[in-house]
Every structure is written in C-alpha cells, then in structure tokens.
C-alpha cells in the first residue's frame, strides 16, 4: 500500500518494530522536543550523547522524563559526535540525528573511513519529503542540503536514492522528473543536457526501479494542464513522485518556499550512509523534525 500523507506515515511506523535513534550532542531543546514526542508515541527509543548536566537541565526545563533515555556523557561536542558515530558503527542504533553540533562536523564524522558508514563508491545526499495541500501525494526531491552542484554521475546516484526511498513508501514504479528550465534539450544549459542524458540512460535500462524523464520544467512535472498548453507529452507529466533539481539553489528555495509560504509539511534525511541521518535546518519547525524521525524510522 502506498503511503502518501504524513498521518499514513506515522501509522505505518507505529505498526513496525520500534527503532533506535542516537541524538548527537542532544543537549538542546529543539532536538529534545521533537525526539521526546517520538519517544512518547512509541515510535523510537533514544540514546543521547553530550554533557549529561546540560541534558538534565534541558529535560527539567521541558518536563521531559530522563528515564526514557540512555545517556553517554561527553564534555565536548566533538567527543559527542565521535561517540555517536562509534555507537552506530557498533550496531547500537538504526539511525542518527544531529543535535547541537555544526552540520559540517557531523557530516565529516559520518564520512570517516574507520567507521565504515559510507561505502567508497557512495555519496551522501539530502532527500526531502513534502506533503503539499496543492498536490495529491508525497513529493520526494533532492538535493536541498548537501551537494551544491552535483555532476552527472552524482545526479545518477541521487536519482537512485530517490527511487529507493519511494519504494519504501510502497510506490512500485516511482516517476522521476529531472528538473530544468525547459523541456527542450538546450546544449548551452547543463541541466537540460544532463536531463536528456539521464532520460536516455533510463530508457536503455541503466537506471532501474523507476520511470525517469527529462529535461522537464517544474510546472510540467507537477501540473498536467501546463503540459497540455505546452504540447509536451510524457508518462510523468502532472504525476511526478520524485524531483531531481539541478543544484542546491533551486532545491533549497523550493523547500523553503513551500514550507514557509505554501503551508507544506516537510521532512528530510541524509541518504547514502549505513543508516539514515536526520539533519534538520535550524529554521525547521518541531513538526518537521518529528516528521523526519518518522521518515528515517520507516526506511532504516
């Protein structure tokens, strides 16, 4: 059965075995607020790394029961990050969540070869999940937070992550649109050229598990009427499940415009590691962080 809305995602996660999450330097109220909701709902059990005194203080201020958490005490954020990644390496948790630690330090720890969390041929990429009141189903899109300007090989890997993620949501053949300014193959625009190459590769079976087409403007990918007006036909028009954006500029603006102006609900994870990583933006709401925990729980 397909999962197309966040309430369906929450229900699906509840029916599955409880997953374990490690919050890296989980000393701050923003992290603990979303995490505690997931713990109280029985969605996850949680481990915290970080200064135990600070964790106790934050939990006391927020009326959070400390007995619900296993705490590994560290005095510095670097040590908290290293301990969390070590615990993942040793199999103590199914996913990892960034707390009060800079994103670059968190990502660098995930990439350390001695922990083996990222295979040598893999990349890390942000996969966003959006429920918009103006679209009938979930939209998965990348990359809004990790790779600024992906090259062709990286785009192919990102598409594979999008397809794999959509499969977890019960979408048997995800429809993937490679986004560009136009449907025409304009050699002077890299996103158009990449879209055409990727579409031809998919046509020849080099990208499996989904239906991929491009280049394609955003309006055509999500709105059938626009395609009719333009005279453009494709099995994907108006029905895209996944969007590959040409760069972080486009994807990040799409993410924030929909969440702040379009009343969309969001979630996001980092794909490509041994376990899904929850890395929310500082501007994300508690609901987005909670949804991201549910997202990671489903695919872990």
N, C-alpha and C positions, 0 to 999 in steps of 0.2 A: 504494500500500500504506500502511495506517495505521501510524503509529509510536505505540506505547502504553507503552513502557518505556524507561528511560534507556540500557540496553545497545543497544536498537534505535536510539535517537537517536545514540549515539556511532558506531555502524556506518554510519548514513546520512550523517553528517558526513564520515567518512573517505572515502566514495565520491565526494564532491563536491570541486570545486577548493578549494584552501587559501585561507582568508580572512585578512584583515589586521586586527589589532586594535591600538588605541592605549590604553596604560595611562596615565591621568592622574596625574602625580606618583607613578609606580610605584617608590617607594623602599623600601617596607615588605615584610616577609617574608610577610605574609598574602596580599598581592596577587601577589607573585612566585612563591609556592609553587604556587598554582592555575594561574597563567599559564604557568609553566615546564612543568608537566605537559602542558598543551595543546600547547605548542610542541614538546616532545619526541615527542609522539604524532603530530605532523604535522597537527594539527587547524587551527592558525593560525600565522602569522608575526606578530611583535610589534614595536611601536615603544614606547619608554618616554620620557616627558617627566619632568624633575625633575633634582635635583642629581646629577651624574654620580659624584661622590665617594661619596655615600651609596648610590647604586645599586651601585657596585662593591663597597663594604663589605658590603652585604646579600648580594649574589651570592656573594662569597667565603665568608661565613659559612655559606651554604646549599649551597655547592659547585655553583653554577649557572654555566654557561658564558656569559660575557658576549658572546661572539661570535655568539650566537643572536639578539641584539637590536640594533636601531638606537636610539641614544640622542640625544635633543635636550636639551642641557644648559640648565637654568634654576636659578637660586638660590632662588627663592621659589615657593610653591605656587600663588599667583595667576598668575604667569607660566607655570607648568607647565600650568595649566588653560587659559589663553588659547591657548597654543601648540598644545595637543591639539585644541581646537575649530577652530582655524585649519587644522590639517592635515586634519581631517575635511571642512571646507568646501572645501578644495582637492582632495579626492578621493584622499587618500593611504591611507585605510583604510576598511574595511567596517563597523566597529563601534567603540565606545568603552567603556572600562572605568574606573570610578572607583577610584583608588588612595588614597593618604593625603591626602585633601582633604575638607573638610566637604561633606556632601551638598547643602546649600542653595547653596553657592558653585558646585558642579559643575552643579546644575540651572539656576542663573542664567546661567551661561556658555552652556549649550545653548540658552537662550531668547533670547539676544542677536540682535536683528534683523539686524545687519550680516553675520552668518554664514549666515543663511537656513536653519538646520537644522530649524526648526519653522514650518510654514505658519501664516498668520494665523488661519485658522479651526480649527486643530488644537489639541488639548490633549495634555499628557504624562500617561501613566497607567502604573502598575505592573501587569504581567501576571505572575502566579506560575504555575509548573508543578509539579504534585505527583504523585509515584508513591507510593501508599499500599499497604501489604500487605493492607489491608482493602477495596480497590476494584480491579476488574479492568483498569482502564485509566487513562491520564493524566486529571487534572483541571486545567483552566485556571481561574484565578479572579482577580478584581480588586475593589477596589484596596487592596492591603495596605501601600502605602508612599508614595503621592504626594498624592492628593486626599482630604482628610479627610472632607468631607461633600458628595459630588457632587450637583449638582442634576439635574433631569430631563434636560436637554439633554446634560449631561456623562455621565450614565448611558447614554444612547443611543450616544454616541461610544465609550464604554468597551466596550459590547457589540459594536460594530463591530470594535474591536481584538481582542476575544476571538475572534470569528468568523474574522477574517483570520488570526490566529495558528493556530487549529485547522486551517484549510485547509492551512497549510504542513506540518502533520503528517499530511496525507492524509485528514482527516476531511471527507467531501464535504458533509454537512449536519450541522454541529455542533448539539447540543441544549443550549440555554442556559436555565438556571433563574434567574429574578430572585428573590433570596432575601429573605424577610420572616419575621416570627414565625408567620404563619398563611397558609393558602390563601384565607381569607375576605377580601373587599375591605372593609376597615375604614377609613372615611374619616378617622378620628382618628389613624391610623398612616401617616405619609408613605410608608414603604417599601411598604406594601400598595397605596396609591393609585398610586404610581409603577409598581409591578409590573403593575397592571391596565391602565394607560395604555400601557405599553411592549408588553404582550401584544397589545392591540388594534391598535397600530400595526404590529406584525409580521404580524398576521393580515391586514391590509389592504395588505401589501407595502411598507410604509415602512421596514422593516429587512430587508435581503436577505441571502441566503447561509447562513442557519441557521434552526433551529426554536426559537422563543422563547416561553416561557410564564411566567406569574407572576400574582399573588404566589405564592410557594411556600416552605414551610418546608424547612430543610436536610434533615431526615430523609426527607421525601417525595422530594426531588430525587435522593437517592443510595441510597434503600432502598425497593424495591417493596413489601415487606411492610408498611411504615409507611403507604403509600398505600392498600393494601387495608384495613387496620384503620380508617383514617380515612374510607374510602369516597370517596377522591379519585381521579379518572382524568385522565390527560394522557399524550401520547406521550413525555413526558420523564421521568416518574416512574421512579426507580431507575436511570436511564441517562444522567444529565446528563454532558455533556462540559465545560461551562463554567458557572461560578457568578458571578453579579454580586451582590456584597454591598452592603448599603445604605450602609455607611460604613467608614472605616478601622479603627474599633474592632473591628467584627465580623471583617473580613477579616484584620487583623493577628493577632488572637487565634487565629483558625482556622489561620493559617500557623504560628504558634509552638507551638500545642498539638500539631499534627500532627508537626512536625519534632522537638520535644523530648520528647514523650510517646508519640507514635504511630508512631515509627520510620519516618516517611515520608522519602523523598528529595525534595529541593526544588531549584528553580531559579527565577530571576526576571530579567526585563528591564524597561526602561522603553520603552514604545511611544509613537509619535506624532512622533518626530523623523526626520530624513533617514536615520539609521542607528540600529539598536538600541543601547541603552545598558545596560551591566551595572553595576548599583548594588546591591551586596550589603550586608546588615546587618552591623554589627560582630560580632554574635553568630553569624553564619553559619559553617558549617564549610568547610574546604578543598574537600570534596566538593561542597558546594552551589555554591561559586564556580566550580569546574571545570564542573559541570553547566550553570551559567549561561552560560559561554563557549560550550559546545556548543549550547545553546538559541539564543543570539544568532547563532552561525555558520550554523545551519540557515535562519533567517529573513532574514539580511542579504542 
